[in-house]
Structure formats: structure tokens, C-alpha cells
Amino acid sequence: MNLGARRMTVARAEDDAFEALFTAEYARVVGIANRVLADVHEAEDVAQEVFMDFHRLHSATADFAPAWLHRAAAHSSLNRLRGARRRQKREFAQALEEDDRTLDPQKQAELEEDRRSLRHALGRMAPKPAAVLVLRASGLSYAEVAQALGVGIGQIGTLLRRAEATLRKEVTRGTSE
């Protein structure tokens, strides 16, 4: 058997093992996540992420696979709850601040123009830097942004600074045209 055929056989065996692991453990992983989140759709999302992380990091034939999946489901679900709670607090605080400030019509028009300008500048940017800015401005943590973009958490600060610089240039370019 040549090397290419052997690799395909090993890959097929690993895929079969992962499929068997998925079939055996999916319901339990979703159940764990659902007990924490009390939302079956959110629990299914967590389960999908957990299985993808496991598949990327480990062999499906590992003895610790079920335990790893169960622990990861619990941790990921708790992290989602914490993130949602933090986001809710920020949104509530922001809503209170907005209620406190009633803008006169002139300031409201200026604010709308600034928002329009910002949206146009974001539209001219490359997708990844624009996504970093939007996700972070939406209240996501560095870890959540990193996960959403599929990059390391250590890269988010640099990506964010570069994206902010690009946005400033785009806004300036848009106002000078």
C-alpha cells in the first residue's frame, strides 16, 4: 500500500471514529448545555462548537473523549451565560445613559450624519477589520471576538488597533470627498 492510500485509510478511520463519538455523545452534550442555558437552540450551538474544538484538537479514539466533551459543554455554556450577562448589563447601562440625554434636533441630525459616515467607512474596509470593530463595539469580549473570527485571542488587540486606524483613515477620506 502506498503512502497516499495509507493516509486516506487512516483519515477515513478517524472520520468514522469521530462520527461514532458524535453519535454516541451528541445528545448528552446538548443536554448538559441545555441544563445550563435553558435554550435548546443555544445548547445545540454550544454542542457544535465543542465537537468542532475536540475534533480540531484531539483524536476521536482518545479514552478521555466523553469526559472532555462533557466538561467542555459545561464550561462553554457557563461562558455563554457570563457573556450574555455582561452584555445585558452594558446594554442596560447604555440604554439608561441614552434616556438621560435627550438631544435637540440639531444634535440628533449631526449624530445621524456621523453614524451614516461611520457605516459608509466600515463598508469600504476589508471584512476582517470591519468585523473586529463591529463585534467589539457590540459588547463582545476579546475571547468572543477571537472565537467568532477564528483567530487567537492574542491577536485581537493588534487587529483592533489596526482596524481603528483604518477606520479613522476611511472616515477622514469619506469626509474629504
Secondary structure, DSSP 8 states (H G I E B T S, - for coil): --HHHHHHHHHHHHHHHHHHHHHHHHHHHHHHHHHHHS-HHHHHHHHHHHHHHHHHHS-TT-TTHHHHHHHHHHHHHHHHHHHHHHHHHHHHHHHHHHHH----HHHHHHHHHHHHHHHHHHHHS-HHHHHHHHHHHTT--HHHHHHHHTS-HHHHHHHHHHHHHHHHHHHHHHHH-
